[in-house]
Structures are given as structure tokens and as C-alpha cells.
Amino acid sequence: MNISLRITALAVCFTASSSVLAEQWALQSLAKYRAELNACRQTYGGTRELPDVTFFLFGMGARTKLLYRDGILFDARSGRELQRWKVRREIIVPPDYTVSIETEDGTFITLREDSEAVWLEQDGQRIALDGTRSPVRLPDFAGKRFPRVLRVLHQEILVNLTDAGPVPNFFVYQRPWYRDAAMAALALKETGNLDLLKPRILGLRDPFDRNNNGETEPDNLGQVLFLISLVSDRNHPLVPKVLAEVQRFEKTGAEGKYILGRTDFAEHPVYQTKWLKYGLRALGLPDPYTVPRVADSYSALFWMDYREQHVPGNDSDDRGAYPYLGWACDHFHGTRKSPLSNRDYPLTWESRASQADYSGMELVSPAYVKQRTSAPQIWHASEAFLLILAEQASASQ
């Protein structure tokens, strides 16, 4: 054998050996994740079945959104096929943001996302996929009880950040919702990723998102003030518009002034007033409002402060279709009743939402369209992330 052939043979052996080691590492990492995920489910509230569909999303933050499914890499927004492989075997490790593929001809390929970009690795080479070079902070949550689960929940938040802003699920919603955005912002503040939201927040000009059939929902007023406080101050051009709108929702009760209007097509004065007070305080603005002493099924959804201003009643805590409601109520009451999905990925979802266009999930699977379910879901991921992180922080103190 001549020298060049010998070098080639050695290179092939080295590549094959490295691929086998990488496969073994991926399988071990996946096993550790599954064990941790099962422990987390048992701790917090079990599972809810999602369609039996294996896929993974890439594109955290401002990056191009990519969908891997059945050996095909798609542009997840347009549905355009970018790459196709004849797959003998695949290993998806969600907390490592990695898909490893062995093709039918024995080629080993890895799709991997990190803090810099989404990479395609093959034959010892790696290239950043188009539109994915954009920095994102990706903590490993070392020292936490469920670090791998936290990494996946964090990814499910980040992958739903779009050019328009944070959306509940980018397949079925085109516009951001202030409520979901505010909860996602609370999570991203914990991980140092508020810069990803800054351009969208600085560009806000409407006090309302108008996403529920165009209604002007008063909880939006406090939510948008809070969002502004994270990247700006009271001089943001939207602040005076918000304060002007507050006046038309004002009511006066025995305890003082509060606000009242329709949120999700019903009156929720406690929830709405809590959000307003939270936003005003965040910007250092005068706050003449008092949380009314009335039962409000949304009261427990606001767990960030004003916990003593709560009249027990029937909580809106649907853990099936709208699991973020249950996770929020658990955070408020200190209970653990809320599920994650039965899949490795995604862990979060929303079903039967009135304003969602579930045809957008067709690219993932018709099964999601049939069930009128979208996944992953940013509010669900945020609530679960924040509760798990908060409880682990408390336990370490």
C-alpha cells in the first residue's frame, strides 16, 4: 500500500472510530436526559400525551427557524426543503440541541446548535447554516436538580422568538401576545437574553396586542409597561399612550381605584390590576391603584407579587389544553400538579386555542393539526422553567 492510500485508510478508520464514540456519547447523554425528565415529571405532575411524532427545531433567538424530521431539514417558516438524507439511524438529544444521523451509506452527520450558530458537521468539517450566526446565551444550569430539562424548556422559549417578537408558537401564530411575551421575558431575564427582545420592545407603539378578535385587553397595559422597563424607561414613546388608556378602564370600589375590562372574553379585575401595578412599579411611575378584594379565576395566574391580595375561588387552571394556566397556579399556591409532555421533545404545548391557525403544524405532522395542538409553546415553557428554577433556587438557600 502506498503512503497516500495508507493515510486515506487511517483517516477513514479515525473518522469511523470518532463517529462510534460520538454515537455512544449521544446515547449516554440521551439516557441521562430521559432519567432526569422522568424524575421531573414525577415531581411536578406527570405527563400528557402528544402525537407520536419525532422532530426537533433549531433556530434559537434571531436565527432562521429550522425543522428536522424523518431525515429532512426544512426551513420551518416557509416549508422549503434544505437537505435530505437516507437515514439508517438517528439520535436526537434535546438538551444538547443535537441531531446525530447515520446514513444508509455509512456517513455520520451531526446537526448541532450552540451559542454561536446552528452547525452541520460531517467528515471532520463543520459549517454554520445560513441565517443562524447570531449570539444566544445558553446556560447549562449546572448544579440544578433538573439541568437538562431546564435546557430544553429554555430552548422552547428561545425557538419561538421571531422577527415580530415572542410568539406563542411560530407555526400557528404570526403576531406576539404581550402576556406570553412578558412571561418569556421573565425567563430570559434569568438567562441574560433580554437583548434578544430589545429591538422589538423598543419598537412597540400600541398599548394592546389586539389578538383576541381585536379586543383591547386591559392586562396588556401592565404587561407592556413591564416589558418596556426591561430595556428602556418611562421616556419610551408608548408609556404616555398606555397611561392615557388606563383611565378608560378605571373603576372605584370600597378599597379604592382598580381597573376592569375583558381579558380572554371575561372580566378579571384582580389579574388586570396586579399587572398594571407591577408595570407601573417597574418604571417607577405613580401607582394609585388597589387590588380589589373580589374572587377572580385569573388571580392565581399572577404569582410574581401581591400574593396576599387574593380571594380564593375557582382558579382557571386547565392543565390539558392550556397547561401554562396550571403551572402558573402551581407557582402561586405552591402545588405540583402540572404535566410535561410524554415526548423527549417538545415538552410544552397548547390545544384548542381560539386564535391559533393549526394548519401551520402540517409541516410537523397532520396529527397535530387533527388534534388542534401546537408545540412547543412559549408561555407553557416559560411557566415551567420559572417554577422549576425558582424551587431549585429556594432549595439551595
C-alpha positions in Angstrom: 0.0 0.0 0.0 1.5 3.4 -0.9 1.7 6.2 1.5 -1.3 8.2 0.2 -3.6 5.2 0.3 -2.3 4.3 3.9 -3.1 7.9 5.0 -6.5 7.7 3.5 -7.2 4.4 5.2 -6.1 5.7 8.5 -8.3 8.8 8.1 -11.3 6.6 7.3 -10.6 4.5 10.4 -10.2 7.5 12.6 -13.4 9.1 11.3 -15.3 5.9 11.8 -13.9 5.5 15.3 -14.7 9.0 16.2 -18.2 8.6 14.9 -18.7 5.5 17.0 -17.5 7.3 20.1 -19.8 10.3 19.3 -22.8 7.9 18.9 -22.0 6.2 22.3 -21.8 9.6 23.9 -25.1 10.7 22.4 -26.8 7.6 23.6 -25.5 8.0 27.1 -26.5 11.7 27.1 -30.0 10.8 25.9 -30.3 8.1 28.6 -29.4 10.6 31.3 -31.9 13.1 30.0 -34.7 10.6 29.9 -34.0 9.6 33.5 -33.9 13.2 34.6 -37.1 14.0 32.6 -39.0 11.1 34.2 -37.9 12.3 37.7 -39.1 15.8 36.9 -42.4 14.6 35.6 -43.0 12.6 38.8 -42.1 15.7 40.9 -44.3 18.2 39.1 -47.4 16.5 37.8 -46.9 13.6 35.3 -47.3 13.6 31.6 -49.8 14.5 28.9 -49.7 12.6 25.6 -48.7 14.4 22.4 -48.8 13.0 18.9 -46.3 10.2 18.3 -44.1 12.4 16.1 -40.3 12.7 16.3 -38.9 16.1 15.3 -36.6 18.8 16.5 -36.4 22.5 16.0 -33.3 24.7 15.5 -33.1 28.4 15.4 -33.0 30.0 18.9 -33.3 33.7 19.1 -33.0 35.7 15.9 -31.8 32.7 13.8 -33.5 31.1 10.9 -36.0 28.6 12.1 -35.2 25.0 11.0 -37.2 21.8 11.4 -35.6 18.3 11.3 -38.0 15.4 10.7 -37.6 12.0 9.1 -34.2 12.7 7.6 -35.2 16.1 6.1 -34.1 19.5 7.2 -36.7 22.2 6.4 -36.9 25.9 6.6 -39.6 25.8 9.3 -41.2 29.1 8.3 -41.5 28.5 4.5 -41.6 24.7 4.5 -38.7 24.7 1.9 -36.6 21.5 2.0 -33.0 22.3 2.6 -31.3 18.9 3.0 -32.4 15.3 2.7 -30.6 12.2 3.9 -31.4 8.5 3.6 -31.2 7.7 7.3 -30.2 4.3 8.8 -30.3 5.7 12.3 -30.9 9.0 14.1 -30.3 10.1 17.7 -32.0 13.3 18.9 -30.6 14.6 22.2 -32.8 17.7 23.1 -30.7 19.2 26.0 -27.6 19.0 23.8 -29.5 20.7 20.9 -28.2 17.9 18.7 -29.4 15.5 16.0 -26.9 12.8 15.0 -27.5 10.8 11.8 -26.0 7.7 10.3 -27.0 7.5 6.6 -27.5 4.3 4.7 -24.1 4.7 3.1 -22.4 4.9 6.5 -21.9 8.6 6.6 -22.2 10.3 10.0 -23.7 13.7 10.2 -24.5 15.9 13.1 -26.8 19.0 13.3 -25.9 20.9 16.4 -26.9 24.3 17.8 -24.8 26.3 20.3 -24.4 29.8 21.5 -22.9 30.9 18.1 -25.0 29.2 15.4 -26.5 26.1 14.0 -23.8 23.8 12.6 -23.8 20.9 10.2 -20.8 18.6 10.9 -19.6 15.9 8.5 -16.3 14.2 7.7 -14.5 16.3 10.3 -15.8 19.6 8.8 -18.4 21.9 10.1 -20.3 24.8 8.5 -22.8 27.3 10.0 -26.2 27.0 8.3 -27.4 30.1 6.5 -29.1 32.7 8.7 -28.1 31.1 12.0 -25.0 33.1 13.0 -26.4 35.1 15.9 -25.3 35.0 19.6 -27.5 33.5 22.2 -26.7 32.8 25.9 -27.2 29.1 26.7 -26.5 28.3 30.4 -26.1 24.7 31.2 -27.8 25.1 34.6 -25.1 23.1 36.3 -25.8 22.4 39.9 -29.6 22.5 39.4 -31.7 19.4 40.1 -33.1 19.2 36.6 -30.5 21.0 34.4 -31.2 19.1 31.2 -35.0 19.7 31.5 -34.3 23.4 32.1 -32.1 23.5 29.0 -34.9 22.1 26.9 -37.5 24.4 28.3 -35.2 27.3 27.7 -34.8 26.2 24.1 -38.5 26.0 23.7 -38.8 29.6 24.7 -35.9 30.8 22.5 -37.0 29.0 19.4 -40.3 30.9 19.5 -38.6 34.3 19.2 -39.3 35.7 15.8 -38.6 38.9 13.8 -42.0 40.1 15.1 -41.2 39.3 18.7 -42.0 36.4 21.0 -44.9 34.4 19.7 -46.8 31.6 21.5 -45.8 29.1 18.7 -44.3 30.3 15.5 -46.1 27.7 13.4 -49.6 28.8 14.3 -49.3 32.4 15.4 -47.9 35.3 13.4 -48.1 38.1 16.0 -46.7 38.4 19.5 -49.0 38.3 22.5 -48.0 40.7 25.3 -48.9 38.2 28.0 -46.8 35.4 26.6 -44.0 37.9 25.8 -44.0 39.2 29.4 -43.7 35.7 30.8 -41.0 34.8 28.3 -39.1 38.0 29.3 -39.1 37.0 32.9 -37.4 33.7 31.9 -35.0 35.3 29.5 -34.0 37.8 32.2 -32.8 34.9 34.3 -30.6 33.7 31.5 -29.2 37.0 30.3 -31.0 37.0 27.0 -33.1 40.3 27.2 -31.0 41.7 24.3 -32.9 39.3 22.0 -36.1 41.2 22.9 -34.8 44.7 23.0 -35.3 45.7 19.3 -39.0 44.5 19.4 -39.8 46.2 22.7 -38.2 49.5 21.7 -40.3 49.4 18.6 -43.7 48.9 20.4 -46.2 51.6 19.7 -49.6 50.1 20.5 -50.8 49.7 24.2 -52.7 46.5 23.1 -51.7 43.4 21.1 -55.4 43.1 19.9 -55.0 39.4 19.3 -58.3 38.2 20.8 -60.6 39.3 18.0 -59.2 42.8 18.1 -60.3 43.4 21.7 -58.3 45.9 23.8 -57.5 43.8 26.9 -56.5 45.8 30.0 -54.0 43.3 31.3 -51.9 44.3 28.2 -51.3 47.8 29.8 -49.3 46.4 32.7 -47.6 43.8 30.6 -46.3 46.3 28.1 -45.1 48.7 30.8 -43.2 45.8 32.4 -41.7 44.8 29.0 -40.6 48.4 28.5 -38.9 48.5 31.9 -36.6 45.7 31.0 -34.9 47.6 28.1 -35.9 51.2 28.5 -37.5 53.7 30.9 -40.6 56.0 31.3 -39.4 58.0 28.3 -40.3 55.3 25.9 -42.9 56.8 23.4 -45.5 54.1 24.3 -45.7 55.0 28.0 -47.9 58.1 27.7 -50.3 56.2 25.4 -50.6 53.4 28.0 -51.3 55.8 30.8 -54.0 57.5 28.8 -55.6 54.2 28.0 -55.6 53.2 31.7 -58.2 55.9 32.5 -61.0 54.3 30.5 -60.7 51.1 32.5 -60.7 52.7 35.9 -63.3 51.8 38.5 -63.6 52.9 42.1 -64.6 50.4 44.8 -64.6 50.3 48.6 -60.9 49.9 48.8 -60.0 52.4 46.0 -59.3 52.6 42.3 -58.7 49.5 40.2 -59.1 48.6 36.5 -61.7 46.4 34.9 -62.2 45.1 31.4 -62.3 41.9 29.3 -59.3 39.5 29.1 -59.9 36.3 27.3 -63.5 37.5 26.8 -64.2 37.8 30.6 -63.7 40.3 33.4 -60.6 39.7 35.5 -60.1 42.8 37.7 -57.6 41.3 40.1 -55.3 39.9 37.4 -55.6 43.1 35.4 -54.9 45.4 38.3 -51.9 43.3 39.5 -50.3 43.5 36.1 -50.9 47.3 36.0 -49.3 47.8 39.4 -46.4 45.6 38.5 -45.7 47.6 35.3 -46.1 51.0 37.0 -43.7 50.0 39.7 -41.2 48.6 37.3 -41.0 52.0 35.6 -41.1 54.0 38.9 -44.4 55.6 37.9 -47.1 56.7 40.4 -49.5 53.9 41.4 -52.9 55.0 42.8 -54.4 51.5 42.3 -55.5 48.9 44.8 -56.1 45.3 44.0 -59.9 44.7 44.6 -61.0 42.1 47.1 -63.0 40.0 44.8 -62.8 36.5 43.5 -61.1 36.3 40.2 -60.3 33.0 38.4 -57.2 34.6 36.9 -55.8 35.9 40.2 -53.5 33.0 40.8 -52.1 33.3 37.3 -50.2 36.3 38.6 -47.7 34.9 41.1 -44.9 37.5 40.8 -46.2 39.7 43.6 -49.3 40.8 45.5 -49.9 37.3 46.7 -51.8 38.4 49.8 -54.3 40.3 47.6 -56.2 37.1 46.7 -59.7 35.9 47.4 -60.0 32.1 47.0 -62.3 30.9 44.2 -62.3 28.7 41.2 -58.9 29.0 39.5 -58.6 28.9 35.8 -56.1 26.0 35.9 -56.7 23.9 32.8 -53.7 21.6 32.6 -54.8 19.8 29.4 -55.5 22.4 26.7 -53.8 25.4 28.4 -51.2 23.9 30.7 -49.5 27.3 31.3 -52.5 28.1 33.5 -51.9 25.1 35.7 -48.2 25.8 36.0 -48.9 29.4 37.0 -51.5 28.4 39.6 -49.0 25.9 41.0 -46.4 28.6 41.3 -48.9 30.8 43.2 -50.2 28.1 45.5 -47.0 26.1 46.0 -48.6 22.9 44.5 -47.2 20.4 42.0 -50.0 19.2 39.7 -48.9 20.2 36.2 -47.6 17.9 33.4 -45.0 18.0 30.8 -45.4 16.0 27.6 -44.7 12.3 27.2 -42.2 13.0 24.4 -38.5 13.7 24.7 -39.3 16.8 22.7 -41.2 19.1 22.7 -42.2 19.3 26.4 -44.8 22.0 26.1 -48.0 22.6 24.1 -51.3 24.4 23.7 -54.6 23.0 22.3 -57.8 24.3 21.0 -56.9 28.0 21.2 -59.5 30.2 19.5 -57.0 32.4 17.7 -54.5 29.8 16.5 -54.2 28.6 12.9 -53.4 24.9 13.4 -52.9 24.3 9.7 -49.4 25.7 10.4 -48.5 22.5 12.2 -48.9 20.5 9.0 -45.2 20.7 8.3 -44.5 18.9 11.6 -47.4 16.4 11.3 -51.0 16.2 10.3 -51.6 14.6 13.7 -51.0 18.0 15.4 -53.5 19.6 13.0 -56.1 17.0 13.7 -55.7 17.4 17.4 -55.7 21.2 17.2 -52.4 21.3 19.1 -49.3 23.3 18.7 -45.9 22.5 20.3 -43.6 23.8 21.7 -45.5 26.7 23.4 -43.7 29.7 24.8 -45.9 30.6 27.8 -46.0 26.9 28.9 -42.2 26.7 28.6 -41.8 29.9 30.5 -44.1 29.0 33.4 -42.5 25.6 33.8 -39.0 27.0 33.5 -39.6 29.7 36.1 -41.3 27.4 38.6 -38.6 24.7 38.4 -35.8 27.3 38.5 -37.4 29.1 41.5 -38.0 26.0 43.5 -34.5 24.8 43.0 -33.1 28.2 43.9 -35.1 28.2 47.1 -33.9 24.7 48.0 -30.3 25.7 47.7 -30.6 28.7 50.0 
